[in-house]
Amino acid sequence: MTQPIKSEQSPNAAKVVELLRLEASAIEAAAERLDAAQVEAAIEMIRCCDGKVIVMGVGKSGVIAQKIAQTMTSTGTIAVFVHPSDAMHGSLGVVTTGDVVIALSNSGETDELVTLLPAIRKRGVGVISILGNLDSTLARQSDVVLDASVDKEACPLNLAPTTSTTVALSIGDAIAMTLMESKGLTQEDFASNHPAGRLGKRLTLRVRDLMHPSPNVSPDAGWLDVVKSISDAAVGAVNVIDSEERLIGIVTDGDLRRTIQRTPTENLGELRAIQMMTKGPTTVGPDSLAYEALRLMEDRPSQISVLPVVVEDGRCVGLLRLHDIVKAGL
């Protein structure tokens, strides 16, 4: 178990903890200080806008603005980051009537933003500002102002944007998550925007996407036929099916070895699949999530490495390997 940092043991680590607490307390103070009416206005302005959210900032605030835009987009609110300098030289074309602009500035006097505001206003775009200075040009020219002021930066010189950017980011995240909840975004919706991530795969990847065509043998297939079928399919097992293709058992590499080992040599010629198979094996449906299949294979006293894939009427349509699930990144 990780041990808590003790200040008398590690001055540097203790300083890190002190600064973390400074930033945490700044976020808490911002939560207490935010004007409820302004927050409500910001949420409604974004939720009801017919266009997209344009997030702007310069320097460190620009980095935070990019993160807020990405978080909003991934959680159901279309947002893009536009650098104010680029906007002054043509990128303003991305801002159209019906959009909402979120401007980030600790001072509220960032030249690029202040210079850009008249051009934004001409397009009939609402402006929400996340600011550290409520008595500023940007504050006076905004429709909604969210207070992101801090008493002190984490920087020992009180110069480098640290605590202030943390608070601005936290406010942006809180807005994005509130919008996400108000829009009723589900896990599936979220996953559809993250198809390459592990979470996205766990919520979207189906058994049918990973399974192999079902390698089948009949119950009376001899052991050499079983060996050949396992070798040909190269998935470590074969499904044993009846005349209507319904699953009755499975023969894995392990089943094959164990059965041959305990069978006298003179009786091998009489050995059949039905004598080698595991009856009534654990199965999965083709439309089940691959992650659910993974849990089915692992969350048991004895792990299994293959699952027969069976449709509702009992017909066997495939075989799923643990190896393929792991390879898919689940």
N, C-alpha and C positions, 0 to 999 in steps of 0.2 A: 504494500500500500504506500502511496506517495505521502511523504512526511511534509507537514506545513513548514514554511520558511521561518526560521527564528532569527530575529534581527541581530542578536549577539553573536550568531555563528557566521552570518554572511551580510556584511554591510551593503554590498552591491545588490544582492537579492532583496534585501529589506527596502532599498531605495526603489526598486522596481515595484514592489508591493505598495509602497507609499504612493507612487505615481498612479498606479492602477486604481487605488482608492480615491485619489484626487479626481480622476476622470469619471469614475463611477458616481461620486457625489455630485459632480457637475451635471451628469445626466439626470440624476434624481432631482436636483434643483430646477433643471429645465422643465421637467414634468410638472412640478408644482407651479411654475411661473407661467406656463403657456395659457393664453387666453382661450377659454372654451369656445367662445363665439367665433374667434378667428380660425380655430382648428376646424370647427364645423363648416365654416364657409369654404375653407380650403378643400375639405373632403368633397363637399357638394359640387364645387366648381370643377374638380377633376372628374368626379363620377358622372356628371351630367354633360361634360363637354362632348361635342360631336366629332372632334378631331383627335389629336394626340397630345401628349405632354412633351414639351420641350424643356429640357433641364440644362441650365447654363451656369458656368462658374469659371474663374480664372485661377491658375496656379493650383495650390492644394485644394481650394474649393472646387476647382474644375475636376480634380480626381474624384472627389466625393460626389460631385454631380454625375459623373459617369457611372459610378457604382449605383446611385439611386435610380438612374435611368434603366440600368440593366436589371435591377431588382424588380422594378415596376413591370417591365416588359415580360419578365419570366413568371410574374404572378397575375397576369391578366389585364394589365393596364399598359397600352402601347405608349412607349416613351423613347425618346432619342436624345442623345447629348449633342449639343451644338456649341462649339467654342465661340464666344462673343467676337473675337478677332476675325475668325472665319466668316461669321455672319455678316460682319461689316464689309466683307469682300466677296459677297455672292451667296454664301450659304444661308442667308436670311430667306432665300427662296423656299426653304423647307418649312418655314413658319407660315401657316395659312389661317384664314378666318375659321373660328371654331376650335382652335388649339388653346392650350393653357401653357404659360411659361412659368417654370419654377426657377428663380434666380437665387444663387447662393453667394453670399459675401459677408465676411466677418465685419468689415468696416462699414459696408453699405455705401461706400464711395468708390468702388472699383471703376476706374475710368472707362474700361471697355463696356461694362454693363450700363453705366449711366449714359454714355454716348449712344448706345443702341436703343435705349428705351423709347424715344420718340418714334423710331421706325417700327418698333413692335406695336406701339399704341395705334399707329395708323392702320394696322391690320385688324383692329378690333379684337385683340387677344388679351385675355385676362392674365394678370401677373400675380404670382404668389412669391413672396420673398422669405427666405430663411436667413435671418440676419443676426449679427452680434451687436448692432447699433440701431436702436429704434428711432433715434434722432438723426436720420441720415437722408440723403437725397433718394436713395433707392427705396427706403421705407415710405417716404412721402408720396412716391409715384407708383406704389403697389396697391393692388386691390385688397390683398390679404398679406399680413405680416406675421410671421412666426418667430418668436423670440428665441434665439440660439446663443444669447450672450453668456459669457463665462467670467468668473472673477479672476481666474488665473490660468495661464497655459501650463502644461506639464514641463515645458522647456525651462531650464534653470535660469535663463535670461529673460523669461516671459516674452519671448519673441517668436519662436517657431510655432506655426499653427499645429497644435496637438489636441489639447482639450476642446478647443473651439470646433475643430473638424470632427472630432468624435461626437460631440453634441449634435452638430448639423447632420451627420450621417444617421444618428439614432432617430432624429426627428423624421428624416426621409424614410427610413426603414419602417417606422411606426405608421406613417401615412400609407406606405405601400401595403403593409399587412392589413390595415383597416380597410382599404379598398378591396383587397383580395377577399376578405371575409364578407364585405357587403355585397360583392358580386357572386358569392356562393361558389367560389372556385373549389373544385374537388381535387383529391389526390390524383385522379386520372387526368384532369385538366392540366395540373401542374406537370405531371409526367410527360404529357404530350409536347410540352415545351422543352423537355430535357431528355430527348430520346437516347442520347449517348451516355448520359450519366448513369451511375449505378442505381439511383432511385428510380429514374425513368425506366430503365430496363426491368426493374423489379415490378413495376406497375403496368408495364405494357407488353413485355415479351411473353409469348404463349408457348405452351408445349409443342404445338404444331409447327412453330418456327424452328425448333431444335431437334425434333424427333427424326428417327430414321425409318424408312419403310419397314414394315413388320417382317422379320425373317421367321417363317413358319415351318413347322413340321407336324405331321400327324402323330397321334398317340402311339401308333404301332411302328413308327420309324425306328430302324435299327440304330445301334450306337454309332456305327460308321457314318450313317446318313446324318446323324446329329452333329458329329464332328465336322463333316463337310459343310453343313449349313452354317455352323458357327464360324468356320474359317472363311467361307464365302461372304458372309455378311460383315465380318470384322467389327462386330459391336459387342462381343463378349457373351452373347446369349442368343437363344432362339425361343420363340413362343410356340407353345403346343396348343393347337386348335382342333376343334371338331369339324365335322363335315360342313357346318354352316359358318365357319370361320369365327366361332365364339371361343374365347380364351378358356382353357381348362388348366393350364400350368405354364411354367417357364423352366428351361434348362440353361443354367449359367455354366461358365467355365468351371467354376468350383463344384457345381452339382455333377458335372461330367467326370471330373477327376476323382471325386470321392466315391461315386458309384462304381467306376471301373476298379478303383483300388480295393473295394470290399467284395467285388465279384470274382469268383474263381475263374481262371483262364478258360476252362472248358465250358463255362456258361456264358461267355461274352457274346457268342453268336445268337443267344436267345434274348439278349438285353434290348429293351425297347424304351422309347422316350417316356412313356407313361410311368416306367419304373425309376426313371432318373429325375423327373421333373419335381419342382416345388409346386404343390397343388394350391389353388386359390391364392396366387401371389397378390401383393399390393399393386394396385393399378392407378392410373391417372387418366383424365379425359384430355382430348386434344385442345380444348378451349381453356383449360386451366392455366393459371399463371405459372411460368417456369419457376418462379421463386417459391411458389407453393409446393411444386414438385420437389424442389431442393430440400425444403423443410421436411417433406414427407419421407425423403430418403435418409436424412441425417438425424432428425429428432426421434430417435428410436433406440432401444437398447443395443441393437446390432445394425450398423449401417448397411444399406444396400446400394449397389452401384448402377443398377438398371431398373427401369420401370416399364412394363407393358402399357401401351396406350390403347384404351378401350373406349368405344362410343357407347351410347346409351343402351343399345340393344345387345350389348355384350360382344360385338365383333371387335376383333383385334386389328388395329390399323397402323400400329407403329411400336417402336421401342425407343425409350429415352435413356441416355446415359448421363450419369453424374459428371463425367468428364466434359461433356458438351455444355452442360450448365455452367460449370466453373470456367470453361474457356470463353463463354459468352460474357463473362465479367460480373456474374451475380454473386 
